[in-house]
Every structure is written in structure tokens, then in C-alpha cells.
Amino acid sequence: MMPAPDSQLFVRPNADPIDAMNPLLSAPITGDPSPQLPNLRRDRPGDTRRRPWPGVVRLAAASLAGFCLGAGLWAATPAATEVERLKMQGEANEEGGSLVISAQLKPPAGPKLPVLLATHLTHQIDVSTGDTSDEFDLDIEMIQGWPKEIVFGLAGQGDILDVILAGDWLAGWSVRHTGEGKRELVLELAPTNRLRVLPRRLTASVIAQHRFPGSSERTVLRWEPLRLVPERTAWFDGWLRIVTLPLYQVRVVEAVNLTPLDAELAPEELRPTSTSGGPPPLFFQFHGRPYALELVREPADPEAGRITLRDARLEGELSDRRAAFTLTGTLHVAAPKGSTFTVLQGDCALTGINHDPAWRARVRDRTVQLVFDKPGDYPIELRFEARVTETNGWNRVRFRVAPAVMQRLTLRGLPEDTRFRFPGAALPQREGEVFRTLLPADGAVALDWSRARPETEGRLFYAVEAFSQVTVSPGLLRQTDLLELSVLQGEMSELTLALDGPGEVTRVQCAPVLAWEVQPAGDDHGRRLHVKLNQPQKGKFSLQVQM
């Protein structure tokens, strides 16, 4: 018997489609065929002759069985594929016929398999002055299943600008912030249907950027670049390429799960095709696990984009009321056109400067600046007078010249006994007829000088502390005096002690004693002990007198 309309037919994998359709193939085509094929047309009423319908029916049955079996082949498990609302319509005659088969197929029930992906990533970092740009090229292979969205964790510093997915499989993308303060890049895939062929690989490009506010060519920067960390991936590997401008050099201060490579071992599409004069790119490879790194950007040439003073010398002619200086050297200009450089500032008056068509001088607010039209090396000779003020007998000047390495200062016109005060620098030393020293690193000149006064000794002041020991024996008295002397001012070359009472001095002991004698006091009432020292004494010393 033919299946009734809207009947259900179950076809299992490995089943013979012809056996599955046995009810159709065994149906006799005799008598009234209406119960078997309600939609097949008879030529005449009561005609019971055999027609070519059995072949048509067998063809229809085989086609239907193959259709149902093909539908069952998508099942990943032995579960049966359910066929609902099976319909077959057609007509046949001696000249031919037509057949239409329709059904609703349901996938087999069973546990849903997890989605498995394999991700290959190529990450390129371009380092410039104010920011870094990151480009991630993704190659995603669908090993099992088809996800509704692909999620990448975001680590490091940077912001996603755009996502480009090949084909029309990207429905949208967004950056999702989790409750733990983490970020995720979410790629939403377009919905699928059973009549659409799903690709096994997807390719995408992610563009990101990280800015450095307020940075310049001379700024040293340290940061952690942005990285994509795939979730629910069975395998993760790829390449990392770091490119920078000729002005900078980039160092990797910390790297996790990254293997450095020479340029010839990197993929051909990542190798540099031309040399721009900058440092060569850095190449790394990673396998299996997410990577991490920290970078430092610093100037390749410390003088790049700057103006520096080389071989600088400052010579001065000084007197009590006048200070004339001459600054000479070579200006190395590595800055663009229009750059300015301050060569002198402070209480000074410009008296002369050499001329060069590549730069011009500008004086404003006690400051002398040079404006350059192009890079190069230019000799300079700057003459100026500094203001001299006097405070407590000291002459002083205050100004600042352009900083330079090992900038020499030579002073002329001062007597040999001139005293100096020079904060932040070594005191000038006499060399022949001049005084020489080095300027501070910042070029600041805070110089004081004065004539040395003749040294005179002040009056002698001293203090004495005495200890006396008296020994009495039958018929004899012995006395020993220990004197502790402290010279407070001046020098002591001799000492006179007054002797009062009977008795004789028998010994005077002291390391610096040269000679001693007892002399009359000049009157009839006493004597004096006069002690001469072998050299003038300062500070403290001891004297022992025995009587």
C-alpha cells in the first residue's frame, strides 16, 4: 500500500533504500489503482490492462528512498532522521509521466557536539611617534560545529578600530566589557540554513591603535601591546612582526611564549621588501598558548630632532666693574626648518655675533635665540657683556649659556690671589696667567670673585688647667704640677710662669720644650719660670713641672 499523505517515514543510515520502500514496490497495479496512487490518472474507466506505472512507481520509490537516505547522512550519530509530511504527486501515460516528491525532514535528536576551532594569527605592530597601530590577520578553521559568535579576549593596551571578515559571514562585531574589568572582542556570525554551504575556513582582519598623549621624538615609552586571546580554540599559533620608524629603536623587555626568529626564517610575505633606513623588523613565533610581551621605544639617535652645542668654550675678561665674555663652538642641527635654539639668557647685553645665512639671531626678554632654516653644522661666536654687582666685597655675575658636554671656562685679568665662589662647579685654578675650570652641565654661571686679604695672626688667647701633687716626707717636701694648655687663638712659642714661695724647680717635661730657666721677676718679691718651645703650638699640649 502507498503511504497516506502527511505520513511519517523513518530512514536509518546503512538501511537499504529499496527495502525501506518495500510497501511501494510490492503494491499490485491491478483493478482500480486509485487506493495506491490517488493522484495517478487512468485512461478509461474499467481499463485493467497493465500499464507502465510499476516502473514509474519503482523509480519514484527509489528516488524517494535516496532522498530520505541523503537527508539521513548529515546525522553524526546513528540516530534516525525523521521524515514528516511526505507527499508524492504525479501522472503517467503511454507517452511518459511526471512525479513530484516533497517532505519535511528533521535532524536526528541527540547531544549537541561542542564547537571546535583552530586559530592562526599574524600580528604586526607599527611603532610611530604618537601612537602604535596593530593589525591582526586571523585564519579560523572550523574543526567541528558552527558557532553563533567567535570571542577573543583582549589583553594589553589599545583600542579596536575595525574588523573586516571575508565574505558575508560577519553579522557584526563589538567590544564587550565583563564584570571583572576585562574586555572581549565578539564576532557575530551570520545565521545559517540547511541549503547554504558552510565554509570550513574564515579569514578576518582586526585593526587596533594605541595612542601616547604628549609624547615626542625624545620620549622613552614603555607599554604592553594589545593582544587577541581566542576562546574555545583547539589550537592557536602564529607570527609577530614589530616595525618602527628610523627615528626609534624598540626593545623587548619581557616576552612570554615567544620565540625570536631571524628575518630569513620568517614567512616570505612578512619579510621586508625594501629598506627604509630604519632598524630591521623584529620577528617572533608562538605555538599552542597565548603570548605576552612588553616593549620600550627610545630614540635611535639621542640627538635626533635636536640642536646641540659641541666643542664649546667660554672665555671671560674680568675686573672689579666689568665682565666681558666670548662663547665659541659648533652647533649641530638635526631639527627641521624653523627650529629655535637658546644660546644665552640672563643679565647680559649682546655685543656681537658671527653671521651665517642658514640661521638668524633673535633677542627677546634677555634671551638670545637662533632660528635655523635647515639642518647642518654651524660654527658660532657670541660676544656679550654680563652685569656685575657687588655684595659684601664680592663681585658677582649671573647668566646661562647653552648646555654642552665638558664646556671649558677661562678667566683673564684677575690677580693671582683672587678668591672664587662658584656653586655647582669646580673652583677655577690658576694656570699661568689665567684661571680655568669647567661649567656645570646645565650651562649656568653663578660666579663670585674678590681680592684675597692679607692674613694676620690675632692676639694670643689660651686656657690652662693645673693639677698639683704634694708629697711630704721627714725634712723634705716634693711638688709636681701638671699643666693642660689649650691655645684658643694665635700661636704659643714660649710660656712664662710666676713662682711664689721657697723651693727650687728641678725639672720641666714636655715634648715641645726646647729650654727652660728660672729668672728673677725684676723686683725683690719673686721669680719667673721661662719655658721656650721648639715650635709654635696650636691647639692643646701638656707641661709638667717638678719642684
C-alpha positions in Angstrom: 0.0 0.0 0.0 1.2 3.6 -0.7 1.8 5.7 2.4 -1.0 8.0 3.1 -0.5 11.8 2.6 1.2 13.5 5.6 2.5 10.1 6.8 5.9 9.7 8.5 8.8 7.7 7.2 12.0 6.9 9.2 15.2 6.1 7.2 18.2 4.9 9.2 21.7 5.2 7.9 23.1 1.9 6.5 19.5 0.9 5.5 18.7 -0.3 2.0 16.6 2.4 0.4 14.8 -0.2 -1.7 13.9 -2.2 1.3 12.7 0.9 3.0 10.3 1.4 0.2 9.0 -2.2 0.0 5.4 -1.2 0.7 5.5 0.8 -2.5 7.4 -1.7 -4.7 5.2 -4.7 -3.8 1.9 -2.9 -4.4 0.0 -4.6 -7.3 -1.2 -2.5 -10.2 -4.5 -4.3 -10.9 -8.1 -3.3 -10.6 -8.6 0.3 -9.6 -5.3 1.8 -8.8 -6.8 4.8 -7.0 -6.2 3.5 -3.5 -2.5 3.0 -4.2 -1.9 6.1 -6.4 -4.7 8.5 -5.8 -3.1 11.2 -7.9 -2.3 9.0 -11.0 -4.7 9.4 -13.9 -6.5 6.4 -15.6 -7.1 6.4 -19.4 -10.5 4.9 -19.3 -12.9 3.7 -16.7 -12.7 -0.1 -16.2 -9.4 -0.5 -18.0 -7.5 -3.2 -16.3 -4.6 -3.6 -18.7 -1.1 -3.4 -17.3 0.4 0.0 -17.8 4.0 1.2 -17.4 3.1 2.5 -14.0 5.1 -0.1 -12.0 8.3 1.2 -13.5 7.3 4.8 -12.7 6.4 3.7 -9.2 9.6 1.9 -8.7 11.5 5.0 -10.0 9.5 7.2 -7.6 10.2 4.8 -4.7 13.9 4.7 -5.4 14.1 8.4 -5.8 12.2 9.0 -2.5 14.4 6.4 -0.7 17.6 8.1 -1.9 16.2 11.5 -1.0 15.4 10.3 2.5 18.7 8.4 2.9 20.6 11.5 1.7 18.8 13.5 4.4 19.9 11.0 7.0 23.5 11.1 6.0 24.0 14.5 7.8 23.5 12.8 11.2 26.8 12.5 13.1 25.2 9.7 15.3 23.3 6.5 14.4 20.0 8.2 15.4 17.3 8.1 12.7 16.4 11.0 10.6 12.7 11.8 10.8 10.7 12.5 7.6 7.4 14.2 8.1 4.6 15.4 5.7 5.7 13.1 2.9 3.8 13.8 -0.3 4.1 12.4 -3.8 2.1 13.6 -6.8 2.3 12.7 -10.4 0.8 11.4 -13.6 1.7 8.7 -16.1 0.5 7.6 -19.6 1.9 5.7 -22.6 3.9 8.7 -23.7 5.5 9.4 -20.3 4.7 11.0 -16.9 5.7 13.3 -14.2 6.5 12.8 -10.5 6.8 15.4 -7.6 8.0 14.3 -4.1 8.0 16.6 -1.1 8.7 16.0 2.6 9.8 17.8 5.8 13.0 16.4 7.2 14.0 16.8 10.9 17.6 16.3 12.0 18.2 13.4 14.4 17.8 14.1 18.1 20.8 13.6 20.4 23.5 15.5 22.4 24.9 18.6 20.7 28.6 18.5 20.0 30.9 21.3 21.1 32.3 23.8 18.7 36.0 23.3 18.0 38.1 25.9 16.2 41.8 26.3 15.2 43.2 29.8 15.0 46.2 31.0 13.2 47.2 34.7 13.9 49.6 37.1 12.3 50.2 40.2 14.4 52.0 43.2 13.1 52.9 46.2 15.4 53.9 49.5 13.7 55.5 52.0 16.1 55.4 55.7 15.3 55.8 59.0 17.2 52.4 59.5 18.8 50.8 56.0 18.6 51.2 52.4 17.6 49.0 50.6 15.2 48.2 46.9 15.4 46.9 44.7 12.6 45.8 41.1 13.3 45.2 38.8 10.4 43.1 35.8 11.5 42.7 32.4 9.8 40.0 30.4 11.6 39.3 26.8 10.8 36.0 25.2 11.8 37.0 21.8 13.0 33.6 20.9 14.4 30.3 22.7 14.5 29.4 26.3 13.6 29.4 28.9 16.3 27.0 31.8 16.6 29.8 34.1 17.7 33.6 33.9 18.0 35.1 35.5 21.1 38.6 36.8 21.6 39.9 38.1 24.9 41.7 41.5 24.8 44.9 41.9 26.8 47.3 44.8 26.8 46.9 48.5 25.8 45.0 49.6 22.7 41.5 50.0 21.2 39.8 48.1 18.3 39.0 50.4 15.4 37.6 48.0 12.7 37.0 44.3 11.9 36.9 43.0 8.3 35.7 39.4 7.6 36.0 37.9 4.2 32.6 37.0 2.6 29.2 37.9 4.1 29.5 35.7 7.2 30.0 38.7 9.7 26.8 40.0 11.1 28.5 42.5 13.4 31.3 42.9 15.9 31.6 44.6 19.3 33.9 45.0 22.3 32.2 43.5 25.4 33.3 44.6 28.9 32.9 41.9 31.6 32.2 42.4 35.2 35.9 41.7 36.2 37.1 44.7 34.1 38.2 42.5 31.2 37.4 43.2 27.5 36.4 40.8 24.8 36.1 41.2 21.0 32.9 39.4 19.8 32.5 38.5 16.2 28.8 37.7 15.5 28.4 35.3 12.5 25.5 35.5 10.1 22.7 32.9 10.6 22.8 29.7 8.6 20.3 27.5 6.9 20.4 23.9 5.6 20.5 24.9 2.0 23.6 27.1 2.5 27.1 25.6 2.2 29.1 26.5 5.3 32.8 27.3 4.8 35.4 25.4 6.6 37.7 28.5 7.0 37.1 32.1 7.8 39.6 34.9 7.3 39.4 38.3 9.1 41.5 41.4 9.8 41.3 43.4 13.0 42.7 46.9 13.2 43.7 48.5 16.5 45.5 51.5 17.8 47.2 52.8 21.0 48.0 56.5 21.5 50.7 58.1 23.6 49.4 61.5 24.6 52.1 64.2 24.8 54.9 62.1 23.5 57.7 63.4 21.3 60.6 62.0 19.4 62.8 62.1 22.5 60.3 60.4 24.8 61.1 57.0 26.1 57.9 54.9 26.2 57.2 51.6 27.8 53.9 49.7 27.2 52.2 46.4 26.8 50.8 46.0 23.2 47.3 44.8 22.6 46.8 41.0 22.0 44.0 38.7 20.9 43.4 35.6 23.1 41.0 33.2 21.4 38.5 31.3 23.5 37.2 27.7 22.8 40.1 27.1 20.4 41.7 23.7 19.9 44.9 25.1 18.5 46.5 28.6 18.5 49.7 29.6 16.7 51.1 32.4 14.6 53.7 35.1 14.0 54.5 38.5 15.5 56.2 41.3 13.5 57.4 44.6 15.0 58.2 47.6 12.7 59.4 51.1 13.7 60.4 54.3 12.2 64.1 55.2 11.6 63.9 57.7 14.5 63.4 54.9 17.1 64.6 51.6 18.3 62.3 49.1 20.0 63.4 46.7 22.7 61.5 43.7 24.1 62.0 43.9 27.8 59.7 40.9 28.6 58.4 38.1 26.4 56.2 35.1 27.3 55.7 32.1 24.9 57.6 33.9 22.1 60.5 32.6 20.1 62.7 35.2 18.3 63.5 34.5 14.7 65.8 35.8 12.1 64.2 37.6 9.1 65.2 34.8 6.7 63.2 32.3 8.8 60.0 34.3 8.8 57.3 33.7 6.2 58.0 35.3 2.9 55.0 37.6 3.0 56.3 39.1 6.3 59.8 39.8 5.2 60.7 43.4 4.3 60.6 44.1 0.6 62.7 47.3 0.8 64.9 49.1 3.3 63.7 52.4 4.6 66.9 53.2 6.6 65.3 52.3 9.9 66.1 49.4 12.2 65.2 45.9 10.8 61.8 44.4 11.9 61.7 42.0 14.8 60.1 38.6 14.2 58.7 36.1 16.8 56.7 32.9 16.6 54.3 31.3 19.1 52.7 27.9 19.4 49.9 26.4 21.4 49.5 29.1 24.1 48.7 32.8 24.2 51.7 35.1 24.1 52.6 38.3 26.1 55.3 41.0 25.7 56.3 44.4 27.0 58.1 46.9 24.7 60.3 50.0 25.2 60.6 52.7 22.5 63.5 55.0 22.7 65.3 57.4 20.2 67.7 55.6 17.9 69.9 58.7 17.9 69.9 60.7 21.2 70.5 63.9 19.1 67.8 63.1 16.5 65.5 66.1 16.2 67.6 68.2 18.4 70.1 71.1 18.3 73.3 70.5 20.4 76.4 72.6 21.1 79.7 70.9 20.6 83.3 71.9 21.4 82.1 74.8 23.4 84.4 77.3 25.1 83.6 80.4 27.3 86.3 83.0 27.8 85.9 86.0 30.1 87.8 89.2 30.8 87.0 90.2 34.4 87.8 93.3 36.5 86.1 94.9 39.5 83.4 96.5 37.4 83.3 94.7 34.1 82.8 91.2 32.8 83.1 90.6 29.0 82.6 87.0 27.7 83.0 85.2 24.3 81.2 81.9 23.6 82.5 79.8 20.7 81.6 76.3 19.5 79.8 74.4 16.8 76.0 74.0 16.6 74.9 70.6 15.3 71.4 71.0 14.0 69.3 67.8 13.4 66.0 69.5 13.7 63.6 70.6 10.9 63.4 74.0 9.4 62.2 76.8 11.8 63.6 75.2 14.9 64.9 77.6 17.6 67.8 77.2 20.0 68.6 79.4 23.1 72.3 80.2 23.3 72.2 82.9 26.1 69.9 84.2 28.8 70.2 86.3 31.9 71.6 89.8 32.8 73.6 90.2 29.7 73.9 92.5 26.7 74.8 91.1 23.2 77.7 93.0 21.7 78.5 90.8 18.6 77.7 87.6 16.8 79.1 86.0 13.6 76.8 85.8 10.6 75.6 82.7 8.7 72.8 82.6 6.0 71.5 79.4 7.4 70.3 81.0 10.7 69.3 84.3 12.2 69.5 85.7 15.7 66.6 86.9 17.8 66.9 88.8 21.1 63.9 88.9 23.3 63.3 89.2 27.1 67.1 89.0 28.0 67.3 85.8 25.8 69.3 85.3 22.6 67.8 82.6 20.3 68.9 81.3 16.9 66.4 80.3 14.3 67.6 77.7 11.8 66.4 77.2 8.2 68.0 73.8 7.6 69.9 71.1 9.4 73.7 71.1 9.4 76.8 72.0 11.5 77.4 75.8 12.0 80.3 77.5 13.9 79.2 80.2 16.3 81.0 83.1 18.1 78.9 85.1 20.5 80.2 88.2 22.4 78.3 89.7 25.3 78.8 91.7 28.5 77.4 90.4 31.8 76.2 92.7 34.5 78.5 92.9 37.6 77.0 93.5 41.0 78.9 93.9 44.4 77.8 92.3 47.7 79.9 92.3 50.9 83.1 92.9 48.9 82.3 90.2 46.4 81.8 90.8 42.6 79.2 88.5 41.0 77.7 87.7 37.6 74.6 85.6 36.8 73.7 84.2 33.4 73.2 80.9 31.5 74.7 79.7 28.2 73.6 76.7 26.0 74.5 73.5 27.8 77.3 71.4 26.3 79.5 68.5 27.3 82.8 69.4 29.1 82.3 73.2 28.4 85.5 75.0 29.4 85.6 78.4 31.2 88.7 80.5 31.0 89.0 83.8 33.1 91.6 86.5 32.4 92.5 89.8 34.0 92.4 88.7 37.7 95.3 88.8 40.1 96.8 85.6 41.4 95.4 85.9 44.9 91.8 86.2 43.6 89.2 84.1 45.6 86.2 82.5 43.9 82.8 81.1 44.8 81.3 79.0 42.0 78.2 76.9 43.1 77.7 73.7 41.1 81.2 73.7 39.5 84.8 73.3 40.5 86.6 76.4 41.7 88.8 78.0 39.0 92.5 77.1 39.3 95.4 79.2 38.3 97.3 78.1 35.1 99.9 80.6 34.1 98.2 84.0 33.7 94.6 82.7 33.6 92.1 80.7 35.7 90.5 77.6 34.2 87.5 75.4 35.2 84.5 73.6 33.7 81.0 74.9 33.5 78.1 73.0 35.1 76.2 70.6 32.8 73.2 73.0 32.5 75.4 75.9 31.4 74.5 78.1 34.5 77.2 80.6 35.5 76.8 81.9 39.1 80.3 83.2 39.7 81.6 85.4 42.6 85.2 86.7 43.0 87.2 89.1 45.2 90.7 90.1 46.1 92.3 88.0 48.9 93.0 89.9 52.1 96.5 89.5 53.8 96.4 87.0 56.6 97.3 88.4 60.1 97.5 86.5 63.3 95.2 87.6 66.1 96.3 88.1 69.7 97.2 85.0 71.8 94.5 83.6 73.9 94.9 80.4 75.8 93.5 78.5 78.8 95.3 76.5 81.5 94.1 73.7 83.7 96.5 72.7 86.6 96.8 69.6 88.7 99.2 69.7 91.8 100.5 66.7 93.8 102.4 67.4 97.0 104.4 64.7 98.8 105.6 65.4 102.4 108.5 63.3 104.0 110.7 64.0 107.0 112.8 67.0 106.2 111.6 67.2 102.6 108.6 68.4 100.5 108.1 67.4 96.8 105.6 69.0 94.5 104.6 68.1 90.9 102.4 70.4 88.8 100.7 69.1 85.5 99.5 72.0 83.3 97.0 71.3 80.4 97.2 74.2 78.0 94.6 75.0 75.2 95.6 77.6 72.6 92.3 79.3 71.6 93.7 81.9 69.2 97.1 82.6 67.7 100.3 80.5 68.4 102.3 79.9 71.5 106.1 79.8 71.1 107.1 80.5 74.8 105.5 80.4 78.2 106.2 82.3 81.5 105.1 81.0 84.9 105.3 83.0 88.1 107.0 81.3 91.1 105.8 82.3 94.5 107.4 80.9 97.7 110.5 79.0 98.6 111.6 76.0 96.7 113.5 75.2 93.5 112.4 73.9 90.1 114.2 70.6 89.4 112.6 69.5 86.1 110.3 70.7 83.3 109.0 68.0 81.0 107.1 68.5 77.7 107.6 67.1 74.2 107.8 70.6 72.5 110.1 72.1 75.3 113.3 73.4 73.9 114.8 75.1 77.1 113.8 76.5 80.4 115.3 78.7 83.1 114.3 80.5 86.3 114.7 84.2 86.1 114.1 86.9 88.7 110.8 88.7 88.4 112.5 92.2 88.2 111.6 93.1 91.7 112.6 91.7 95.1 109.4 89.8 95.6 109.5 86.8 93.3 110.9 84.7 90.4 109.6 83.5 87.0 109.9 80.2 85.1 110.5 80.9 81.4 109.9 78.0 79.0 110.8 78.1 75.3 109.1 75.7 72.9 110.8 74.1 69.9 108.0 75.3 67.5 104.8 77.4 67.8 102.0 75.5 69.3 98.3 75.5 68.4 95.5 73.6 70.0 96.3 71.5 73.2 99.5 70.3 74.8 100.8 69.4 78.3 103.6 70.7 80.6 104.9 69.0 83.8 106.9 71.0 86.3 108.7 69.3 89.3 109.8 71.2 92.4 
